[in-house]
Amino acid sequence: MKNRIFSHLRTLFVISLCLCMILGAALTLAQFIGVLLQMPQLLVMSEALLLKPAIAASAAFGLLSFLASYFQPGGQGHDEELEEI
């Protein structure tokens, strides 16, 4: 059961991460085009349409990552004490 929950959380994490990256890239690209074409309305509209969904997607992948750390199967955790500097 723990492995199945972890698998689902990992899938949702990857989806939300990709969504966040795509929305962030689209926001940046739209604003860049708005600057190049000197269209301030494109800057404002791209922020109004894409900023909140990008922030929500980033919050979702952070939360999913946190939850997945609790359901990670044994033996795959990262132990800081074993890490060499």
C-alpha positions, 0 to 999 in steps of 0.5 A: 500500500505504501509503495502504491501511494508513493507511486501515485504521489510521484506521478502527481509530483512530476505532472505538477512540476512540468505544469509549473515549468510550462506555465513559468516559461509561458509567462516569461516568453509572453512578457519577453515578447511584450517587451520586444514588441512594446506592448504593455498590455501583453505584459499585464495580461500575461501576468494576470492570466499565468502568474497565479496558476504558476504559483499554485502549480509550484505550491502543489509540487512542493506539497506533493514532494513533502507528502511523498517523503513520508511514503517513500519505500524503505531503504531509499531515503537520503541520510545526511550523516552518510554523505561525505563533504 
